[in-house]
Each structure stands twice: as structure tokens, then as C-alpha cells.
Amino acid sequence: MDDLINNIEIVVSRYNENLDWINEFPFNQFKYTVYNKGDNDNFEKTNVVNIIKLKNVGMCDHTNLYHIIKNYNSLSNITVFLPGSVHLKHKKEKAVIILKSIIQSNYKNAYFVGCYLNSIKKEFQYFQLDTYKGACEENNIKNKETSLFKCKIRPYEKWYEYFFGETPGHWVTLSGVFSIDKRDIIKYPIERYQNLIETLNIHSNPEAAHYMERSWGVIFYPLNNTIKIQLKNYT
């Protein structure tokens, strides 16, 4: 069983969350790598096997890309990406589906839980944000900034076309909660992820993170080796 679990890495992007949810089922069945972007280490460390300090830029989307780039040649068979705020109801429900599904597959399959759209690009074509306040009060205590660092390329449709061209995108999930099979990551060269992270590593609150959040399904398109689970909505 340990060999099967070792094929899976759960990556947590943490700012000021306590991570107590790690002790609950099914979270307590896994081991964790925590990227700590906060100014303290006051968080639950049960089953945390690796803690990496990162500068607080780019939100969880930057963390995800950073992990892929730094571990490109040694990625686990399955990587699960979670924000530290996964205790929030809408995030936790999705994470529980993913982890329970992994357990039921005998730790062999990755799952992308979200919605199938005719076109991600058209669904969010006019999307852009000037301000944003997160739902996690633990983080808002530490960072009260609401103004976003605007993308040079906006709105979303133009940003999408710049990075993905005519690549179709259908599967979307929000909140940075998803898992992915290694084969769906390394089918693209590392430069793909290096180009994307450049839009996130310059500010703690970039608009580009919200574009990236909507784009994981197209970043790894097509999801040939990751099993898709359809929800009623993508939030």
C-alpha cells in the first residue's frame, strides 16, 4: 500500500491557513508537500513530508506551475493540487470527490472534477477583474489587498488566444482543486509552464491567476490519462 500511496503527491499552496483539515478523512490517507507562502509556520504538519518556502506571488496557480517546473523530470504518477483553504465548503466537496475516487481506484487514477463546456474561451471571453477579495478569512486577516495587478493582455479571450491559440478547451474547474496524471503534464515541454508562470510571479494578487484558474483543463489538453468527473457547475 505504501508503494501505491508514494505514487501520489498532494501539493498544498498555503498562505495563512491552519491546515487542520489534513487530519480528516479522506485527507488523512495521504502525504503532503506544503508550499508555504505565509510569514509563519503555524499549521498542522501531520503527514506533511516536505515544506517549501515560497515568495507570496501568483496565488495557488503560481504554486502549481512552480511545482511542475521544479519537478518536471521527477513528478509523481498522480499530483493533486489543493489550496490551503480547501476547508471551505465548495472546495472541500470537490477535494473529497477527488481523493475518495483515487482511493477507490486503488491509488491508480487521477481525476479532474469539473464541468464540460462547449468552449472555455467563449464561456469566459469577456471575463476580466479589477478587484478581488478571497473567501478565506484567515488569509484576509494577513492580506487586505483587493486591487488586482492587471494583465497586459485582457480580457480572457485575448489572453487565451495568446497562450493557447486555437487549442480547444472544454473541461473547467475553479478554486485550484484538481488532480492530474503525470502523462498529461509531460506531454508538453517544460517551456509551456515556464511561459505561463511569467504572468504570475510579479505580484501577490495578479489578475492572471484568475485567468489561469479557468484554464487548467486547456493547459493539459487533452486530458487523455486523467479521468473526468462531471459536476453540475464548475465552482
C-alpha positions as CSV (number, residue, x, y, z in Angstrom):
1,M,0.0,0.0,0.0
2,D,2.8,2.4,0.8
3,D,4.2,2.0,-2.7
4,L,0.8,2.9,-4.2
5,I,0.5,6.0,-2.0
6,N,4.0,7.0,-2.9
7,N,2.9,7.3,-6.5
8,I,0.7,10.3,-5.4
9,E,1.8,13.7,-4.3
10,I,-0.6,16.2,-2.8
11,V,0.6,19.8,-3.3
12,V,-0.8,22.4,-0.9
13,S,-0.4,26.1,-1.5
14,R,-0.6,27.7,1.9
15,Y,-0.7,31.3,3.0
16,N,-2.2,31.7,6.5
17,E,-4.5,28.6,6.8
18,N,-4.1,26.2,9.7
19,L,-4.5,23.1,7.5
20,D,-6.4,21.2,10.3
21,W,-8.4,19.5,7.6
22,I,-5.4,17.3,6.9
23,N,-6.5,15.1,9.9
24,E,-9.9,14.4,8.5
25,F,-10.9,11.5,6.2
26,P,-10.1,11.1,3.3
27,F,-7.3,13.7,3.6
28,N,-5.6,11.7,6.4
29,Q,-4.9,8.9,4.0
30,F,-2.2,10.8,2.1
31,K,1.1,12.6,2.4
32,Y,1.6,16.2,1.7
33,T,4.1,18.7,0.2
34,V,3.2,22.2,1.5
35,Y,4.4,25.3,-0.3
36,N,4.3,27.9,2.5
37,K,3.8,31.5,1.2
38,G,2.9,32.9,4.6
39,D,5.1,34.6,7.2
40,N,4.6,31.9,9.7
41,D,4.6,28.1,10.0
42,N,1.6,27.8,12.3
43,F,-0.1,24.9,10.6
44,E,-0.9,21.3,11.1
45,K,2.0,19.1,9.9
46,T,0.6,15.6,10.3
47,N,1.6,13.6,7.2
48,V,3.4,16.7,5.8
49,V,6.7,15.3,4.4
50,N,8.0,18.4,2.7
51,I,7.7,22.1,3.4
52,I,9.0,24.6,0.8
53,K,9.1,28.3,1.4
54,L,7.9,30.4,-1.5
55,K,7.5,34.1,-2.0
56,N,3.9,35.2,-1.8
57,V,3.2,35.8,-5.5
58,G,0.7,34.5,-8.1
59,M,-1.7,32.7,-5.6
60,C,-2.1,28.9,-5.8
61,D,-1.8,28.9,-9.6
62,H,1.8,30.1,-9.4
63,T,2.5,27.4,-6.8
64,N,1.1,24.7,-9.1
65,L,3.2,25.8,-12.0
66,Y,6.3,26.2,-9.8
67,H,5.9,22.6,-8.6
68,I,5.5,21.3,-12.2
69,I,8.6,23.2,-13.4
70,K,10.9,22.3,-10.4
71,N,9.8,18.6,-10.5
72,Y,9.2,18.2,-14.2
73,N,11.6,15.2,-14.6
74,S,10.5,13.5,-11.3
75,L,6.8,14.1,-11.0
76,S,4.7,11.6,-9.2
77,N,2.3,9.5,-11.3
78,I,-0.6,11.5,-9.8
79,T,-0.4,15.0,-8.5
80,V,-3.2,16.5,-6.5
81,F,-3.3,20.3,-6.3
82,L,-5.1,21.9,-3.3
83,P,-5.2,25.4,-1.9
84,G,-4.7,25.7,1.9
85,S,-8.3,27.0,2.1
86,V,-9.7,23.6,1.0
87,H,-11.7,23.6,4.3
88,L,-14.2,26.0,2.6
89,K,-17.3,24.1,1.7
90,H,-17.2,24.5,-2.1
91,K,-13.5,23.5,-2.3
92,K,-13.7,20.7,0.2
93,E,-16.6,18.9,-1.5
94,K,-14.6,18.8,-4.8
95,A,-11.4,17.6,-3.0
96,V,-13.2,14.9,-1.2
97,I,-14.6,13.5,-4.5
98,I,-11.1,13.5,-6.0
99,L,-9.4,11.8,-3.0
100,K,-12.2,9.2,-2.5
101,S,-12.1,8.4,-6.2
102,I,-8.3,7.9,-6.0
103,I,-8.7,5.6,-3.1
104,Q,-11.4,3.6,-4.9
105,S,-9.2,3.2,-7.9
106,N,-6.5,1.6,-5.6
107,Y,-4.4,4.8,-6.0
108,K,-4.0,4.3,-9.7
109,N,-6.0,7.1,-11.4
110,A,-6.1,10.9,-11.4
111,Y,-9.4,12.8,-11.5
112,F,-10.3,16.2,-12.9
113,V,-13.6,17.2,-11.3
114,G,-15.4,20.0,-13.1
115,C,-17.8,20.8,-15.9
116,Y,-17.7,20.2,-19.6
117,L,-18.3,23.3,-21.7
118,N,-18.6,23.7,-25.4
119,S,-15.8,26.3,-25.2
120,I,-13.9,27.6,-22.2
121,K,-12.8,30.6,-24.3
122,K,-16.3,31.6,-25.3
123,E,-17.7,31.0,-21.8
124,F,-15.3,33.5,-20.3
125,Q,-14.5,35.6,-23.3
126,Y,-15.3,38.9,-21.7
127,F,-14.1,38.0,-18.2
128,Q,-11.7,40.4,-16.5
129,L,-11.3,41.6,-12.9
130,D,-10.1,44.8,-11.4
131,T,-10.6,43.8,-7.7
132,Y,-11.0,40.6,-5.8
133,K,-11.4,39.5,-2.2
134,G,-10.9,35.9,-1.3
135,A,-13.4,33.9,0.7
136,C,-10.8,32.7,3.3
137,E,-11.0,35.0,6.3
138,E,-7.7,33.6,7.7
139,N,-5.9,34.9,4.6
140,N,-7.8,38.2,4.5
141,I,-6.6,39.0,8.0
142,K,-3.0,38.9,6.7
143,N,-3.6,40.4,3.3
144,K,-6.3,43.0,2.9
145,E,-5.2,43.9,-0.6
146,T,-8.1,43.8,-3.1
147,S,-6.8,45.6,-6.2
148,L,-5.5,43.2,-8.8
149,F,-2.4,43.6,-10.9
150,K,-4.0,43.8,-14.3
151,C,-3.0,41.5,-17.2
152,K,-1.2,43.2,-20.1
153,I,-3.5,41.0,-22.3
154,R,-7.2,41.2,-21.4
155,P,-10.0,40.2,-21.4
156,Y,-9.7,36.5,-21.0
157,E,-10.4,35.6,-24.7
158,K,-7.4,37.6,-25.8
159,W,-5.2,36.1,-23.1
160,Y,-6.4,32.6,-24.1
161,E,-5.6,33.1,-27.7
162,Y,-2.1,34.4,-26.9
163,F,-1.2,31.3,-24.9
164,F,-3.2,28.5,-26.4
165,G,-4.1,29.7,-29.9
166,E,-6.8,27.6,-31.5
167,T,-6.5,24.8,-28.9
168,P,-10.0,23.8,-27.8
169,G,-10.7,23.8,-24.1
170,H,-13.7,22.1,-22.6
171,W,-13.1,21.0,-19.0
172,V,-13.1,23.7,-16.4
173,T,-12.8,23.8,-12.6
174,L,-12.4,26.7,-10.2
175,S,-10.7,27.2,-6.9
176,G,-7.5,25.4,-7.8
177,V,-8.7,21.9,-6.8
178,F,-7.8,19.2,-9.2
179,S,-5.6,16.2,-9.8
180,I,-3.7,15.3,-12.9
181,D,-1.9,12.3,-14.4
182,K,1.9,12.9,-15.0
183,R,1.5,11.8,-18.6
184,D,-0.9,14.7,-19.2
185,I,1.7,17.1,-17.8
186,I,4.9,15.9,-19.5
187,K,3.4,15.5,-23.0
188,Y,4.1,19.3,-23.2
189,P,7.7,20.7,-22.9
190,I,8.7,22.4,-19.7
191,E,8.8,25.7,-21.6
192,R,5.0,25.7,-21.8
193,Y,4.8,26.0,-18.0
194,Q,7.7,28.4,-17.8
195,N,5.9,30.8,-20.1
196,L,2.7,30.7,-18.1
197,I,4.4,31.3,-14.7
198,E,5.9,34.5,-16.0
199,T,2.4,36.1,-15.9
200,L,2.1,35.2,-12.2
201,N,5.5,35.7,-10.5
202,I,5.4,39.5,-10.3
203,H,2.6,40.3,-7.8
204,S,0.7,38.8,-4.9
205,N,-2.7,39.5,-6.4
206,P,-2.5,39.2,-10.2
207,E,-5.5,39.1,-12.5
208,A,-3.7,36.5,-14.5
209,A,-4.2,34.0,-11.6
210,H,-8.0,34.1,-12.3
211,Y,-7.4,33.5,-16.0
212,M,-5.1,30.6,-15.1
213,E,-7.7,29.2,-12.7
214,R,-10.1,28.8,-15.5
215,S,-7.6,27.3,-17.9
216,W,-6.2,24.1,-16.3
217,G,-8.3,22.0,-18.5
218,V,-6.8,23.5,-21.6
219,I,-3.3,23.8,-20.1
220,F,-3.2,19.9,-20.0
221,Y,-5.5,19.4,-23.1
222,P,-6.5,16.8,-24.0
223,L,-6.9,15.0,-20.6
224,N,-6.2,11.6,-22.1
225,N,-4.9,9.9,-19.0
226,T,-6.9,11.8,-16.3
227,I,-10.4,10.7,-15.6
228,K,-13.0,13.4,-15.8
229,I,-15.9,13.7,-13.4
230,Q,-18.8,15.9,-14.4
231,L,-20.4,18.3,-11.9
232,K,-23.4,20.5,-12.3
233,N,-21.3,23.6,-12.1
234,Y,-17.6,24.4,-12.1
235,T,-17.3,26.5,-9.0
